[in-house]
Amino acid sequence: MKTNNAILLLAVQAFSVLASPSPVATNADDCGSLGVMDLTQIPAGVDLSAVRKCLEHPLGPAPNDNASSPLEQRSLDLEKRDCWYGKPFGCTEGYCWKSCGDGPWCYTAHNDGFGDWYTCKSDKDCLESYPCGQKAGGDCASCGCSC
């Protein structure tokens, strides 16, 4: 009888593992139109345990129209973002960004750009040395420096 209980317990555990959704499926559900980071595309040296699950930035590429920051007048559609010629870095809508030269700018992210997006309450919470958000698989309009 004890042997039967052990076999039954093993069968129940195996079934629950097989029936569990994979992390990728959960991430796709969680991320929706933001897309999912492809862990097979992460370069060596990046901490895989600290890679964000969603590819795109929650605010999208965020074009602006004569705003006080590159994010202020953003469009809800994922489209090309406007160039930025103002201050070199800052905080807008809770996220850090930085200028990459004469016009291009980027959102900043932890873990060499592959981790969670840097968050902030004010410009003083952000640094120009933060790395730009990077992509791992798929298209990412809000990754890297561009305008």
Accessible surface in RSA format (square Angstrom, percent):
REM  Atomic radii and reference values for relative SASA: ProtOr
REM  Chains: A
REM  Algorithm: Lee & Richards
REM  Probe-radius: 1.40
REM  Slices: 20
REM RES _ NUM      All-atoms   Total-Side   Main-Chain    Non-polar    All polar
REM                ABS   REL    ABS   REL    ABS   REL    ABS   REL    ABS   REL
RES MET A   1   175.74  91.0 134.72  89.2  41.02  97.7 114.89  97.7  60.85  80.6
RES LYS A   2   182.08  88.8 173.74 106.6   8.34  19.9 118.43 106.6  63.66  67.8
RES THR A   3    93.80  66.7  88.37  89.6   5.42  12.9  56.96  76.5  36.84  55.7
RES ASN A   4    95.77  66.0  90.65  87.6   5.12  12.3  21.44  51.6  74.33  71.8
RES ASN A   5    83.73  57.7  79.01  76.4   4.72  11.4  24.75  59.6  58.97  57.0
RES ALA A   6    52.38  48.2  45.56  70.3   6.83  15.5  51.33  72.3   1.06   2.8
RES ILE A   7   105.48  60.0 104.69  78.0   0.79   1.9 104.96  75.6   0.52   1.4
RES LEU A   8   112.88  62.9 110.32  78.9   2.56   6.4 112.70  79.2   0.17   0.5
RES LEU A   9   105.59  58.8 102.40  73.3   3.19   8.0 105.29  73.9   0.29   0.8
RES LEU A  10   116.98  65.2 113.66  81.3   3.33   8.4 114.02  80.1   2.97   8.0
RES ALA A  11    55.34  50.9  43.29  66.8  12.05  27.4  50.84  71.6   4.50  11.9
RES VAL A  12    85.62  56.3  82.34  74.5   3.28   7.9  85.35  74.2   0.27   0.7
RES GLN A  13    93.82  52.5  92.63  67.7   1.19   2.8  32.76  69.7  61.06  46.3
RES ALA A  14    53.95  49.6  45.32  69.9   8.63  19.6  53.26  75.0   0.69   1.8
RES PHE A  15   146.60  73.3 144.33  89.4   2.27   5.9 146.05  88.5   0.54   1.6
RES SER A  16    59.33  50.1  52.80  70.5   6.53  15.1  42.57  90.7  16.76  23.5
RES VAL A  17   109.23  71.9  98.68  89.3  10.55  25.4 100.93  87.7   8.30  22.5
RES LEU A  18   150.24  83.7 120.47  86.2  29.77  74.8 123.67  86.9  26.57  71.5
RES ALA A  19    66.68  61.3  31.67  48.9  35.01  79.6  42.73  60.2  23.95  63.4
RES SER A  20    66.24  56.0  47.29  63.1  18.95  43.7  28.40  60.5  37.84  53.0
RES PRO A  21   102.11  74.4  77.71  70.8  24.41  88.7  88.65  73.2  13.47  83.7
RES SER A  22    59.68  50.4  49.86  66.5   9.82  22.6  43.98  93.7  15.70  22.0
RES PRO A  23   103.26  75.3  96.22  87.7   7.04  25.6 103.26  85.3   0.00   0.0
RES VAL A  24   102.25  67.3 102.25  92.6   0.00   0.0 102.25  88.8   0.00   0.0
RES ALA A  25    46.45  42.7  38.61  59.6   7.84  17.8  45.63  64.3   0.82   2.2
RES THR A  26    56.73  40.4  54.02  54.8   2.71   6.5  47.51  63.8   9.22  13.9
RES ASN A  27    32.81  22.6  32.81  31.7   0.00   0.0   0.00   0.0  32.81  31.7
RES ALA A  28    47.63  43.8  39.76  61.4   7.87  17.9  41.41  58.3   6.23  16.5
RES ASP A  29   120.40  84.3  90.98  90.6  29.42  69.6  30.76  72.4  89.63  89.4
RES ASP A  30    81.30  57.0  44.22  44.0  37.09  87.7  16.69  39.3  64.61  64.4
RES CYS A  31     6.32   4.8   0.02   0.0   6.30  14.8   0.68   1.7   5.64   6.1
RES GLY A  32    50.74  62.6   0.00   N/A  50.74  62.6  36.58 100.4  14.17  31.7
RES SER A  33   106.98  90.4  71.88  95.9  35.10  80.9  56.48 120.3  50.50  70.7
RES LEU A  34    42.62  23.7  42.62  30.5   0.00   0.0  42.62  29.9   0.00   0.0
RES GLY A  35    26.08  32.2   0.00   N/A  26.08  32.2  26.02  71.4   0.06   0.1
RES VAL A  36    39.67  26.1  23.19  21.0  16.48  39.7  23.19  20.1  16.48  44.7
RES MET A  37     8.34   4.3   0.82   0.5   7.52  17.9   0.82   0.7   7.52  10.0
RES ASP A  38    53.20  37.3  47.19  47.0   6.01  14.2  19.71  46.4  33.48  33.4
RES LEU A  39    99.68  55.5  87.97  62.9  11.71  29.4  88.27  62.0  11.41  30.7
RES THR A  40   119.41  84.9  84.62  85.8  34.79  82.9  86.13 115.7  33.28  50.3
RES GLN A  41   104.60  58.5  82.60  60.4  22.00  52.4  11.56  24.6  93.04  70.6
RES ILE A  42    21.66  12.3   0.44   0.3  21.22  51.1   0.66   0.5  20.99  57.0
RES PRO A  43    67.07  48.9  53.51  48.8  13.56  49.3  64.66  53.4   2.41  15.0
RES ALA A  44   109.41 100.6  68.74 106.1  40.67  92.5  81.19 114.3  28.22  74.8
RES GLY A  45    80.51  99.3   0.00   N/A  80.51  99.3  43.65 119.8  36.86  82.6
RES VAL A  46    17.11  11.3   5.34   4.8  11.77  28.4   5.83   5.1  11.28  30.6
RES ASP A  47    75.21  52.7  64.86  64.6  10.35  24.5  31.94  75.2  43.28  43.2
RES LEU A  48   102.23  56.9  89.36  63.9  12.87  32.4  89.57  62.9  12.65  34.1
RES SER A  49   106.99  90.4  62.51  83.4  44.48 102.5  56.93 121.2  50.06  70.1
RES ALA A  50    45.74  42.1  31.62  48.8  14.12  32.1  41.04  57.8   4.70  12.4
RES VAL A  51    21.44  14.1   0.35   0.3  21.09  50.8   0.35   0.3  21.09  57.2
RES ARG A  52    12.14   5.1   7.50   3.8   4.63  11.0  11.25  15.4   0.89   0.5
RES LYS A  53    97.52  47.6  89.24  54.8   8.28  19.7  61.68  55.5  35.84  38.2
RES CYS A  54    23.65  17.9  22.74  25.4   0.91   2.1   9.69  24.6  13.96  15.1
RES LEU A  55     8.13   4.5   8.13   5.8   0.00   0.0   8.13   5.7   0.00   0.0
RES GLU A  56    11.02   6.3  10.15   7.7   0.87   2.1   4.27   8.3   6.75   5.5
RES HIS A  57     0.37   0.2   0.37   0.3   0.00   0.0   0.00   0.0   0.37   0.4
RES PRO A  58    67.32  49.1  40.11  36.6  27.21  98.9  41.06  33.9  26.26 163.2
RES LEU A  59    21.42  11.9  17.04  12.2   4.38  11.0  18.86  13.2   2.56   6.9
RES GLY A  60     4.88   6.0   0.00   N/A   4.88   6.0   4.14  11.3   0.74   1.7
RES PRO A  61     1.20   0.9   1.20   1.1   0.00   0.0   1.20   1.0   0.00   0.0
RES ALA A  62     0.08   0.1   0.00   0.0   0.08   0.2   0.00   0.0   0.08   0.2
RES PRO A  63    10.75   7.8  10.74   9.8   0.02   0.1  10.75   8.9   0.00   0.0
RES ASN A  64    12.31   8.5   8.76   8.5   3.55   8.6   1.30   3.1  11.01  10.6
RES ASP A  65   108.40  75.9  97.03  96.6  11.37  26.9  21.64  50.9  86.76  86.5
RES ASN A  66   156.39 107.8 113.61 109.8  42.78 103.0  38.25  92.1 118.14 114.2
RES ALA A  67    18.13  16.7   0.00   0.0  18.13  41.2   5.23   7.4  12.89  34.2
RES SER A  68    74.95  63.3  57.18  76.3  17.77  40.9  53.05 113.0  21.89  30.7
RES SER A  69     4.29   3.6   4.29   5.7   0.00   0.0   4.27   9.1   0.02   0.0
RES PRO A  70     0.00   0.0   0.00   0.0   0.00   0.0   0.00   0.0   0.00   0.0
RES LEU A  71     0.00   0.0   0.00   0.0   0.00   0.0   0.00   0.0   0.00   0.0
RES GLU A  72    81.46  46.8  65.84  49.8  15.62  37.2  22.81  44.1  58.66  47.9
RES GLN A  73    98.03  54.8  84.10  61.5  13.93  33.2  11.35  24.2  86.69  65.7
RES ARG A  74    73.97  31.1  50.93  26.0  23.04  54.9   7.24   9.9  66.73  40.4
RES SER A  75    32.74  27.7  22.49  30.0  10.25  23.6  22.67  48.3  10.07  14.1
RES LEU A  76   157.11  87.5 126.00  90.1  31.11  78.2 127.92  89.8  29.19  78.6
RES ASP A  77    96.64  67.7  91.60  91.2   5.04  11.9  20.66  48.6  75.98  75.8
RES LEU A  78    88.86  49.5  56.54  40.4  32.32  81.3  56.59  39.7  32.27  86.8
RES GLU A  79    79.64  45.7  69.92  52.9   9.72  23.1  33.09  64.0  46.55  38.0
RES LYS A  80   160.94  78.5 135.74  83.3  25.20  60.0  90.99  81.9  69.95  74.5
RES ARG A  81     4.51   1.9   2.02   1.0   2.49   5.9   2.02   2.8   2.49   1.5
RES ASP A  82    57.72  40.4  53.32  53.1   4.40  10.4  15.82  37.2  41.90  41.8
RES CYS A  83    44.43  33.6  30.36  33.9  14.07  33.1   5.83  14.8  38.60  41.6
RES TRP A  84    21.22   8.5  20.32   9.8   0.90   2.1  20.65  11.0   0.58   0.9
RES TYR A  85   153.39  71.6 115.44  65.7  37.95  98.8  94.55  71.1  58.84  72.5
RES GLY A  86    44.73  55.2   0.00   N/A  44.73  55.2  25.80  70.8  18.93  42.4
RES LYS A  87    84.22  41.1  70.66  43.4  13.57  32.3  51.54  46.4  32.68  34.8
RES PRO A  88    63.97  46.6  62.21  56.7   1.76   6.4  63.97  52.8   0.00   0.0
RES PHE A  89    56.88  28.5  53.37  33.1   3.51   9.1  53.37  32.4   3.51  10.0
RES GLY A  90     0.00   0.0   0.00   N/A   0.00   0.0   0.00   0.0   0.00   0.0
RES CYS A  91    22.11  16.7   4.60   5.1  17.50  41.1   0.12   0.3  21.99  23.7
RES THR A  92    16.72  11.9  12.11  12.3   4.60  11.0  14.62  19.6   2.10   3.2
RES GLU A  93    88.05  50.6  49.91  37.8  38.14  90.8  47.77  92.4  40.28  32.9
RES GLY A  94    29.03  35.8   0.00   N/A  29.03  35.8  21.19  58.2   7.84  17.6
RES TYR A  95    43.70  20.4  43.70  24.9   0.00   0.0  15.07  11.3  28.64  35.3
RES CYS A  96     0.93   0.7   0.47   0.5   0.46   1.1   0.32   0.8   0.61   0.7
RES TRP A  97     0.85   0.3   0.08   0.0   0.77   1.8   0.04   0.0   0.81   1.3
RES LYS A  98    34.88  17.0  34.88  21.4   0.00   0.0   7.71   6.9  27.17  28.9
RES SER A  99    19.91  16.8  12.21  16.3   7.69  17.7   5.20  11.1  14.71  20.6
RES CYS A 100    46.91  35.5  10.35  11.5  36.56  85.9  20.72  52.5  26.19  28.2
RES GLY A 101    50.69  62.5   0.00   N/A  50.69  62.5  36.89 101.2  13.80  30.9
RES ASP A 102   127.68  89.4 100.54 100.1  27.14  64.2  42.03  98.9  85.65  85.4
RES GLY A 103     0.06   0.1   0.00   N/A   0.06   0.1   0.00   0.0   0.06   0.1
RES PRO A 104    42.11  30.7  42.11  38.4   0.00   0.0  42.11  34.8   0.00   0.0
RES TRP A 105     0.01   0.0   0.01   0.0   0.00   0.0   0.00   0.0   0.01   0.0
RES CYS A 106     0.04   0.0   0.04   0.0   0.00   0.0   0.04   0.1   0.00   0.0
RES TYR A 107     0.27   0.1   0.00   0.0   0.27   0.7   0.00   0.0   0.27   0.3
RES THR A 108     0.67   0.5   0.36   0.4   0.31   0.7   0.36   0.5   0.31   0.5
RES ALA A 109     0.00   0.0   0.00   0.0   0.00   0.0   0.00   0.0   0.00   0.0
RES HIS A 110    78.94  43.1  78.08  54.3   0.86   2.2  47.88  49.3  31.06  36.1
RES ASN A 111    33.33  23.0  11.90  11.5  21.43  51.6  13.78  33.2  19.55  18.9
RES ASP A 112    93.11  65.2  79.95  79.6  13.16  31.1  17.01  40.0  76.10  75.9
RES GLY A 113     0.00   0.0   0.00   N/A   0.00   0.0   0.00   0.0   0.00   0.0
RES PHE A 114    16.49   8.2  16.49  10.2   0.00   0.0  16.49  10.0   0.00   0.0
RES GLY A 115     0.08   0.1   0.00   N/A   0.08   0.1   0.08   0.2   0.00   0.0
RES ASP A 116    94.28  66.0  91.72  91.3   2.56   6.1  24.40  57.4  69.88  69.7
RES TRP A 117    21.37   8.6  14.54   7.0   6.83  16.0  12.76   6.8   8.61  14.0
RES TYR A 118    36.17  16.9  36.17  20.6   0.00   0.0  13.65  10.3  22.52  27.8
RES THR A 119    93.43  66.5  77.05  78.1  16.38  39.0  43.33  58.2  50.11  75.7
RES CYS A 120    15.33  11.6   0.00   0.0  15.33  36.0   6.59  16.7   8.73   9.4
RES LYS A 121   198.64  96.9 163.90 100.6  34.74  82.7 112.82 101.5  85.81  91.4
RES SER A 122    43.35  36.6  37.35  49.9   5.99  13.8  42.26  90.0   1.08   1.5
RES ASP A 123    51.57  36.1  48.06  47.8   3.51   8.3  25.66  60.4  25.91  25.8
RES LYS A 124   181.57  88.6 146.58  89.9  34.99  83.3 100.88  90.8  80.69  86.0
RES ASP A 125    59.44  41.6  42.63  42.4  16.82  39.8  18.24  42.9  41.20  41.1
RES CYS A 126     1.99   1.5   0.50   0.6   1.49   3.5   0.50   1.3   1.49   1.6
RES LEU A 127    95.16  53.0  94.35  67.5   0.82   2.1  94.40  66.3   0.77   2.1
RES GLU A 128    89.47  51.4  83.14  62.9   6.33  15.1  26.26  50.8  63.21  51.6
RES SER A 129    92.76  78.4  60.14  80.3  32.62  75.1  55.84 118.9  36.92  51.7
RES TYR A 130    37.26  17.4  36.63  20.8   0.63   1.6  15.81  11.9  21.45  26.4
RES PRO A 131    47.24  34.4  41.29  37.6   5.96  21.7  47.24  39.0   0.00   0.0
RES CYS A 132    15.59  11.8  11.86  13.2   3.72   8.8   5.36  13.6  10.22  11.0
RES GLY A 133     0.06   0.1   0.00   N/A   0.06   0.1   0.05   0.1   0.01   0.0
RES GLN A 134    66.48  37.2  65.95  48.2   0.53   1.3   9.55  20.3  56.93  43.2
RES LYS A 135   101.63  49.6  89.04  54.6  12.59  30.0  54.07  48.7  47.56  50.7
RES ALA A 136     1.27   1.2   0.00   0.0   1.27   2.9   1.27   1.8   0.00   0.0
RES GLY A 137    22.97  28.3   0.00   N/A  22.97  28.3  18.20  49.9   4.77  10.7
RES GLY A 138    54.74  67.5   0.00   N/A  54.74  67.5  36.28  99.6  18.46  41.3
RES ASP A 139   128.76  90.2 113.14 112.6  15.62  36.9  35.91  84.5  92.85  92.6
RES CYS A 140    15.40  11.6   0.00   0.0  15.40  36.2   0.63   1.6  14.77  15.9
RES ALA A 141    51.66  47.5  30.00  46.3  21.66  49.3  42.80  60.3   8.86  23.5
RES SER A 142     0.25   0.2   0.00   0.0   0.25   0.6   0.00   0.0   0.25   0.4
RES CYS A 143    17.61  13.3   4.42   4.9  13.19  31.0   4.50  11.4  13.12  14.1
RES GLY A 144    17.81  22.0   0.00   N/A  17.81  22.0  17.46  47.9   0.35   0.8
RES CYS A 145    58.95  44.6  28.47  31.8  30.48  71.6  18.90  47.9  40.05  43.2
RES SER A 146    44.61  37.7  39.05  52.1   5.56  12.8  37.34  79.5   7.27  10.2
RES CYS A 147    32.03  24.2  11.90  13.3  20.13  47.3   2.00   5.1  30.03  32.4
END  Absolute sums over single chains surface
CHAIN  1 A     8638.0       6710.6       1927.4       5155.4       3482.6
END  Absolute sums over all chains
TOTAL          8638.0       6710.6       1927.4       5155.4       3482.6
